[in-house]
Amino acid sequence: MGLSPAQPAISAIGLRKSFGDRTVLDGLDLHVPAGTIFSLLGPNGSGKTTTARILSTLTCADAGRVRIAGHDLAVGPGAARAVIGAAGLFSRVDVLRTGEENLTLTAALHRLNPGEGRRRVAELLDRFDLAEAAGSPVATYSGGMRRRLDLAMILVGDPRVIFLDEPTSGMDARGRRAMWRIIRGLVAENVTVFHTTRCAEEAEELADRIAVLDHGRLVAEGTVEELKRLAPDGHVLLRFTGAEEFEWATRAFAEAPRDDDAFTLRIPSDCSVGSLRVLFNRIDHELLAVDELSVHTPGLDDVLLTLTNHPTNRKTPTL
């Protein structure tokens, strides 16, 4: 049974964690709606794995409060663990056993009866494209196959909140896309996925909402499109058919960089719907005959570089 849409699957307030004199998390607040994919994006050492380990009950925070599916970790961590699955944080794969044996043992640990366990194991082997290798020792599996088996094993218990720490690290492009399809499929079943990554492309591909973490603090949070507006160099390129139309436009947009050879104007913009509406109204008002218009937004990589390259900027834009 899934969570109510009104109840956050994950809620964390004021999380703090230090190792010796090194502060890893410095007052972290997170709220993840049920049935969504939430990506925690940041460079190495930003505190992503520590956050995931705390939220999945594998590590205790020094301060702060966490609720998972309505369960307060300080009061009932056992109840929270009953609805949690975690892959990559603490792999339960036994490389000396076969893939099928790993899944069968997991089914027994979850107290599935033998018939139900066999059905569940067969379903997961097929779903994760592991059926052909089911009888082979996991030691013979590729890295991508082991990661798929690890995720399959946590699904045996039908968790409602899943934590994935760098789930595609080291995979080739084909393996990453296969894992992305699997992760998206989980959300279709009303599972909530909390996903950490240093790969902006992966966060953009998967997440409904992204939080950018740097030096243990959130520096931004929003959808992909909202975050892209935080990086510089967004613009709208206007192209005109000839010199006469172009000269008329340069008078209307005297402040815009121009390319006289290509008959183009580069209009700085955050590329939001509101700013585009203002631009279109201005074009209509000036009676400009635009031959071609293209919108150029920064990529999420640009956003990550911009936000994490300025350690003194500690304000958190929440969009």
N, C-alpha and C positions, 0 to 999 in steps of 0.2 A: 504494500500500500504506500502511495507517495505522500509527500508532505502537502499541506495546504499552501496555495500560492501566496497567502498573506503571511505565512510563517517563514522567516529566513532559514535556509538550510544550514548556514554558517553565520555566526555573529561573534565578532571579537572586538573587544574594547580595551584600549590601553595596554596592548601586549608589550612586555619588556623582557629581554633576555640578554645576559652577559656571560661571557666565558673569561674568567679572570678579570682583568681590567679592560677587556675589549667588549664594547657594547655592540650586540648583533641586531637586536630589535629595540627601537626607541619610541615606544608609545604608538603601536600600530593598531588602527581601527579598520575592520573589514566587515562587510555585510553582503552575503551572497544569496540571491533569491533561489528558491527551490526550482529544480528542473532546468537549470541553465549551466553553461560552461563558463567558468570564471578563471581567467589566466592571470597569474602573478608573474610579471615580466621584469627582468632586471639582469644586470651583468653578474659575472661570477663574484661571490663575496657580498652580495647585496642583502642576504638574509632570507632568500626564497626557501631553501630546504629547511632551515630552522623553523620558519613559519609553518610549513606543511607538517613537520614533525610534531610541533606543539598542537596544531589543530587536530591531528589524527591520533593524539594521546600517546605518542611515542616519546615525547620530551615534555617536561613541565616548564611553564613560563615562570619567570621571577616575579612578575606582576601582571595584572590584567584579568579579564573575565572572558570566557569562551562558552558559547552554547552551540551544540551540534544537534540539528533536528529537534530543537527545543530542550535538549538535555544539558544542564550546566555541568561542565567538566569538574568543577570543584566539589560538586555534590554527588553526581552520579556518573563517573567516568565509564563504569561498566555498561550502563544503558546506552551511552554514546557509542561505545565500541561495537555494540550489537548492530548498529546501522551503518558502520564505517567499513570501507575497504580501502587499502592503501597499497599501491604498486610503486616499485622503484625506491621506496623509503626503507623497506625491510623485506627483501625478496625471500619468499618461502619455497622457492624451487630447489628441489634436491636433484643435483645433476647426475647422481648415480642411478636414479630411478628413471623409468620411461615417462613420457608426457602423460599417458593414460594413468599410470600408477600415481603420479603426483595429484592428478585430479580426483582419482578414486579415494585416495587417502584424505584429501581435503573434504570430499563429500561425507566421509565417515566422521570426520571431526565435527562437521555441522549436523551430525546425527540424522542424515537422510537415510531412509530405509534402502535396502539393496536395490530394489527395482527402480525407485526414484533416483537413486544415485547413478545407476547405469544410464538412465535416460538423460540426466543432467550432464554427465560426462560426455556422452555421445554428441549432445547438442552443442556443447562448448568447443569440442574438438573440431566439429564441422564449422561452427561460426568463426573460429579463429584460424581456419585453414591449416589445422594441425592433424587432420585425420590420417593422412598418409604417413606421418612421422610418429603416430601415437605409440607404436611399439618400440621405438628406438630410445636409447638412453638420452637424457637431456644434454649430457656432455657432448653429444654429436650435433646439437642444434646450433644454428647461427644465433648471433646476438639478437636479431629481430624476432626470431622464433621464441627465444627465451623470454623476451619482453611480452610477447603475445600470450605465452603460457602463464606468466606471472599475473597478467591481467585476467585471464580466464579463471585462474584459481581464486582470485578475490570475488569473482562473480558467482561462484558456487553458492555462497551464502546470501545472495540477493541483497547486497548493500544498497542503501538509498543515497549515501554520500560517498563519493570516491575521490581519493587523493592520488594524483599522478605527478611524480617528481621527474621532470625531464624525460618523458616517456619515449621519445624518439632519438635521444642522444646516441650518436654513433651509427644511426641507420642511414642507408642510402635513400635516394629520392623515392623509389618505389615502395620501400618499407615504410617510410614516413607517411605516404599517402594512404597506404593500407591501414595504418594505425589511426590516422585521422578519421577514416570512414568508420572504424570501430567506435571511436570516442563519440562521434556525432550520433551513432546509433544508440548509445547509452542514454543520451538525453531524450531521444524519442520515446524511451520507456519511463520518462519522468525521474531519471536518476540525475543527481546534481554532481557535476565534476569540477573539482578544484585542481587546477593544472599549473605547474610551475615550468617556466622555460626561460632561456636566454635568447631564444630565436624569435625575432619579431614576426617573421613569416608564419611561424606556427601559431602564434597568438592571434594574428590577423585571420588565419584560416579557420580557427576553431571557436574563438571566444565570443560570447554575447557581450561580455564586459571585461575590461582589462585594467589592472592596477599596476603601475610602474613603481618598482621598489629600488631604492638606492641608499646604501649605508644605513639600512634598517628603518628607513622612513618612506612613506608613500610620497611621491613627488607629483603624481597625477593619477586620475582614475576616470574612466569613461568608456564609451563605445569606440570602435576603431575610428570611425569618422570624426567623432568628437576629439579624440587624441591627436589626429592628424592636423587639426587646426591650431595645435599648440606649437608646431614647428614652423620656422620661417620659410619663406620662398614659395608660398602658395600664390598662384596667379591665374588670371584668365588671359588667354592669348586671342587677340582679335586680328583677323586677316582681311585685307581689302583687295578688291580686284584690280585697282589701278591707282595711278598717282593722284588723280583729282579727289577720289573718295578718301584716299589715305591722308592727304593734306587737310581735308575738312575734319577728319577724325583727330589729327594731331592738335588742331586748335581746340577741339572740345576736351581732349585729354592731354593737356599740355604737360602735366606732371608725370605721364607714363613713359617709361623707356621705349624707344622706337627702333625699328630695323628698317631703314629706308630701302634696302635692296629687296627685302621680302614683303614689304608693305604690311608690317605687323606692329601692333602695340601690345605691350606686356602690362596688364593692369594688376597691381598687387591686390590680393584678396585672400580672405580666410576660406573662401569657397563654400561658405554656408549658404543655405537656401535664402536667408534674409539678405546677405550681401549680394548674391546673384540677382535677386529681385530688384535691388536698388540699381545695379549695373544695367539690367535690361531696361528699366524705366528711363535711365539716363540716355541710353542708346536711342530709344524711341523718341525722347524729348529733343534730341539733337538731330533727328532724322538721318541717322547714319545707316549706310547700306553695307552691312557686314557680310562678307562672303563666307567666312568660316570662323567659328568660335570653339575653343577648346579649353577645358578646365584642367589645371595642373595642381594636384595636391601632393604634399610631401608624403613619403612612405613612412610606415611605422618605424623602420630603422632610423630614419632621420629624427623622428620624435624621441626615440630612445637615446640617441647620441646627444640631442639637444638637452634633454632633461637630466641625464646622468653625467653630463660633462661640466656641470656647474654645482659643485658640492655645497656652495653657500646658499643656494636657493632652496629653502625648506618649506615654502608654501605649497599646499596640495590643491591644485585645481580639481574640483569635482564637478563633472559635467552631466 
